[in-house]
Amino acid sequence: MTCREFADFMSDYLSGELSAECRTQFEQHLSVCPNCVSYLALYSQTVKMGKRAYDGEQEAVPTDMPEELVKAIMEARRRR
């Protein structure tokens, strides 16, 4: 497995979706490539932080939030 192939499979590896054969190749690559070990650690941390960003998504808007800011946020969401 090359470093490029490694990068293509990181998400599936972390979610446990790789086949046994591909997981073995992935882990063999990890055993010989310190750059990919670092990359995987940073990628994993980024995914965890991204998930935490939405932890409070259903919380009510604070009452002291400026109405103009709320409208701007809602408009930006609609544009996506």
KAQUI-V795280 format. One record per backbone hydrogen bond with DSSP energy under -1.0 kcal/mol. CO is the residue of the C=O (numbers start at 1). NH is the residue of the N-H. E is the energy in kcal/mol with one decimal. If there is no record, write none. Layout:
co:CO nh:NH e:E
co:CO nh:NH e:E
This chain:
co:2 nh:6 e:-2.5
co:3 nh:7 e:-2.3
co:4 nh:8 e:-1.6
co:5 nh:9 e:-1.1
co:9 nh:13 e:-2.4
co:10 nh:14 e:-2.5
co:11 nh:15 e:-1.7
co:12 nh:17 e:-2.7
co:13 nh:16 e:-1.1
co:19 nh:23 e:-2.8
co:20 nh:24 e:-2.1
co:21 nh:25 e:-2.0
co:22 nh:26 e:-2.7
co:23 nh:27 e:-2.7
co:24 nh:28 e:-2.2
co:25 nh:29 e:-2.2
co:26 nh:30 e:-2.0
co:27 nh:31 e:-1.5
co:29 nh:32 e:-1.3
co:29 nh:33 e:-1.2
co:33 nh:37 e:-1.6
co:34 nh:38 e:-2.1
co:35 nh:39 e:-2.4
co:36 nh:40 e:-2.8
co:37 nh:41 e:-2.0
co:38 nh:42 e:-2.4
co:39 nh:43 e:-2.7
co:40 nh:44 e:-2.8
co:41 nh:45 e:-2.1
co:42 nh:46 e:-2.3
co:43 nh:47 e:-2.4
co:44 nh:48 e:-2.2
co:45 nh:49 e:-2.3
co:46 nh:50 e:-2.5
co:47 nh:51 e:-2.1
co:48 nh:52 e:-1.9
co:49 nh:53 e:-1.3
co:51 nh:54 e:-1.3
co:52 nh:55 e:-1.6
co:54 nh:57 e:-1.6
co:56 nh:59 e:-1.8
co:62 nh:65 e:-1.6
co:66 nh:70 e:-1.8
co:67 nh:71 e:-2.4
co:68 nh:72 e:-2.1
co:69 nh:73 e:-2.4
co:70 nh:74 e:-2.5
co:71 nh:75 e:-2.4
co:72 nh:76 e:-2.2
co:73 nh:77 e:-2.1
co:74 nh:78 e:-1.9
co:75 nh:79 e:-1.6
